[in-house]
Every structure is written in C-alpha cells, then in structure tokens.
Amino acid sequence: MNILPDNQNNQQTQQAVSTPSTTISQTGAKEVEPGGIAPQEGLRDATGQEVSLPKEVISQGVRIQPTSAPIPPSVAQMGVKPAGANIPAPTTTTVALPITDDQISRGLHLGISNSLYWLAQWCIRRLKQVHIALKNVHGKLIRTKS
C-alpha cells in the first residue's frame, strides 16, 4: 500500500474521472458528489410504522407495496400460521416430556440395555433442540438456557 503526502492525494482527487452522480478516483475508490440523493429504505416514521404517501405522489402513480401478505382462509384452515420478522416470537418455551427431570437424571446413569436410559437420552435431545439444559445445582435439577 502506497501512502502519499497530502498534496499528492489532492492532485489525484482533482484528476479523477467524473460522472453526474459519482466520482471514481484513479485508485478505484468511489466518492459521492455533494448534493447527491441517498437511497431511502422506505417511508417510515420514528416508530417504524409505514407512512401514507402524499396526494401529489399518489397522483403520479406511485404506490406502496405491502410488507406482509395475508394468508388465504383455505390455507389457514389447514393450520398454516404466519411467520417472519413481523410476528413476535413466544417468550417462554414449554417442553412436554413423558418423564420428569429427576427420572431423566436417574435414567442417564443406567446401562445402555435399559429402556429408561434411551428415553432419558431422547428427552435430553428434545431439550437441546429448544436450547434448554438440565443442571444439578446443590442437589436440585434446574432448567437453564444454553
């Protein structure tokens, strides 16, 4: 990497090739001209809600595309539920297991020929899928986020 004195950097910038909206210097760096318009992400207010367009803009044929699509009733009857960034995630995760946490702990210490061992292994796997771990704290089993 070549480091040039400030007067040589200014000379290179003055010799840059110009287009109406951007300037590309000899080093390949792209510079935006002053007065250029930055692209907008969308029309949103401070709370993040979309804002309606003014009448002048609508009269020119501009329209807002919806950010989410409604689920048709026939599909909703099949059990499909909306998903994505606009849907709040559940705050608590409940896992229904066929045995208690104490039975899981005891089952893990049995031999591999015992069916309770494999049921305990399956329960641990289900807990790991929802990012929950069993920890033994002062002789009591507690569930923690992992």
Beta strands, then each sheet from edge to edge (+ up, - down):
strand 1: 17-18
strand 2: 22-24
strand 3: 30-32
strand 4: 132-137
strand 5: 140-145
sheet 1: 1+ 2- 3+
sheet 2: 4+ 5-
end
